Structures are given as structure tokens and as C-alpha cells.
Amino acid sequence: MENDLLKIGSAYIRVSDERQDEYSPDSQLKKIREYAAKEGYLIPDEYVFYDDGISGKSTQKRNDFNRMIAIAKEKSHPFDVIYVWKFSRFARNQEESMVYKNLLRKKGISVVSVSEPIPEGHFGSLIERIIEWTDEYYLVNLGAEVTRGMTEKASRGEPTCAPPFGYVMKDKKYYPDEASGAANIVREIFTRYAAGEKQRAIAQSLGLSGVRTRYGNMPDNRWIDYVLHNPCYIGKVRWSLNGARAVSKLDFENENIMIVNGQHEPLISVDLWNKVQQMLDRQKKAYSKYARKSQTVEYMLKGLVRCGVCGSTLACNGTSGKEKVKCLQCCNYARGSCHTSHSITIPKIEAAFIEGLEDSVGKKQFTMVPDEPKKTDSTTIDYDKLIAVENRRLERAKEAYLAEIDTIEQYAKNKNEITERIAELKAKRDKHIVKEIDIDVFAKKVEKVVEYIKRDDVDAIAKNEALRTIIEKVVYEKAKGNLAIYFHDS
Ligand SMILES: [Zn+2]
């Protein structure tokens, strides 16, 4: 019996305490029924499904949701549409939503959002997905207002985050930073790369001429790479559907990043940009071929040697001379941000290191590095985790300010409070408990390790493990020809 008046639908309602602006379940149901009635659907009470007050991320406790899906799968096909107030009430991530919608579609059941009506066809399903995306973004990141604000800004081509190097922000717009010369440095980076110079060489020469990044760091090859990949310089704005933070990372291939036309003046031409992108692609392909070929080199001091100038780890970066002796080099030097080469062959540094160890044992003199605070029952607090939480808060406060939700005064207040808390947490974390050590016992221990690492029948990985039980770090100062060994006893 087909009768227009007897089309049966169902309603799924889920409330959670995370959104303040929400209608009560009753008024949601009322709105859903009104909407359904206009489409000729009747929603009997038995097909009103309701899940209560759980956070959107947890799907396990959605008893009524599961019951609804089970009924939907029945052969009798009791209803052919599920009405929801918002898509975010139906499923809280895109994957989940797609899985259930596909399943329901196969059964001839559609999911309709009453407050987000969607046109038919491909265009409609695209919008539907964008709505799901932004809902997911809300849950993972910020308040709904921030999302809305940023989406609007991004769609208008307005900046959603702090300006990149080479621009300044004035009246919520990016302007080329000609005053400090940064805009010209961006142009220079693109031109030099297009002329065949590599990222590392560009980073090094800019660093030596006093250029610093927006955060005051020495330029390195990754920073140059980031600049070369940033479409902001041809007048585009990037916006991440996963949250603004993702944009600042080096994931320029992230599919969730939306690129729209901005309102700011480009710093370089599209021709130059295209040429550079082609070269970057070619470079990447060549590099991945090389990376596949290269093997991991094992040596006993792996990960233990630091550069005496910048503190970065020394890593094996190739071979030297006809005999192809393996060499170590400061990682930052290899990236172009440390300007003092710390190249040394592995046999040379190993010999000097063993000599240094034996000297320490002979004199019974060890430079000890304080131990990490012991996590006893009373101090099981993970301060690093707490600090990370505060840092995230700080970022959010900044985002809220940039999205024009908070005033500068509110932002300044939040920032002050959070910064104070971070300082407090750091102070608590850094209260080291320096243990008294028995020099004679420790010297014996070191002696044993020295014997072990001098053996020929032990491999480099085992030697490295043995060393890590007594060595905190080895600092190599090439200029002084000095190797400083720092011990720990734990
Ligand atoms: Zn260095």
C-alpha cells in the first residue's frame, strides 16, 4: 500500500554537554518532526532513537544508535530515512559517518540533517563531507565559533594564521615586509633555488649574513624547503581542515589542506613558483632513490656525540678519502644552520673516546650529569605532559585571538596566565635529585664497559647499548680538538 501520507521515518537524537548553544532533545525532536512532516514523513515514537550525554568521540555507549542500525538492517525495512538535527549528531568522524551512510544507502535509507539541508547530487555530497570535516575539526580542536570564523575567513581569502616570513600583518591583512628586507629574502630564496643552488647552501649563506627566521632561528635547509613550498608567496592562503596548527608544519602534501586565493600581494611570479615546484619534485624523486640505497651505519658512539658549537647530534654523513672511511658530521651543519664543520672519521673519534675513558678511570674523575628525577609514588606527575597541555592552551588562545573571538586584552591576559603556569611547572620538573655516587664502584663499572667495547667479537649495536648505561653524551669541540665525556649513573 503506497500512500504519500504513510511514509515512515526515524529520528536520531544525541545530546552532549560539549555544545552550549544546542537545543534540548525535545525541541530537536519537535524541529525534526516539523521538517519531516513537510517532506511527507511521519516519525512514530518507536522510531525515535535517543542517546544521552556522552562525549562525541566515544561510540561504544551509543546503545540506541546501534539499535537503530540493527532495525534499519531488518528485512521489513521499517523506515527509509533517518532524520538528525545535525550530521555531527549522527557520527562524530568522517570515517564512521561514511561507513554507516554507505551501509544505510545500500538498504535504501538516507540520512537527512534538519538544520543543514543539502542539495541533491555530487555537489550535495561534497558539501555534506565538508560539514562532516568541519564538525570533526571542531571536536578535535577548537570551539565551534573558531571553526566558523576561520572557515569564513579562509573562504574570503583572509589570513587565518600569523603571517609567514616575508609578510607583516596590518589591519588583519598580510603586507609584503619590505621594511625589514624579509620580502626580498623570500624573492632571493626562490631565485637562487631556481638558479640551481641547494637548500642547504642557501640556508648557510643567509644564516651567515645575519638572516633569522620569524622565530629567531638560524635558517636551515628545512626552513628553506618550507619557504619554497609555501603558496602564500604567490598570493594564496592555506587553510587546514584539521586545524590551523597543521598548516605551520612541514606537511605541504597533506590532502586536508585547502588552498584558496588570498587578498595579499604575491612576492614572486607564478612562473618562478612553477619552475621551483618542478625542481623540488625532481629533487625529491632523486633523493628518495638515494635514500633507498643508503644503509644504516652502526657504530658504538651512535647518537651519543654532540657538536661543541650548536649541541646537535653528530651523525654519519658519508665517507672520506680513498679508503672510504666513514665520517661523522654535525646534523645542523648538514642542514645549513650550524656554520662550523665538525667532521671527523669514526675510527679517529672512537680511538680518542676510548683514550678519554681510560684517562677518566685512571684519574677516577667523571663529569656526572644529574639524573632525571626519580618517579617515586609521590612524584608520579608527568610534568612534560602538563607543560604540553599548557602549550596547547597557549596556541588555542592565540588562534582564538587571530580568529577575532578574543580581544587583544583577553589574549594578553590568557597568555600571561598560561606562561606563568608553564614556568611553574618547569621549575617543579627541573628539581633534580642528584644522587651521591660511589666513585670506586662507578670507576669499576666504567672499566668493565671499556673492556667490553674494545672486544672485536662484539657488534656495534651491543657496544652502543653498553655505553648508554654510563655515557650521557660526548661533546666534540673541533676547534680545540677536545672530546668531553659526560657520565651518568642510573
Ligand atoms: Zn653544530
Residues whose N, C-alpha, C, O or C-beta is under 5 A from the ligand:
A	BS01	ZN	C307 V309 C310 G311 S312 C330 N332 Y333 C338 T340
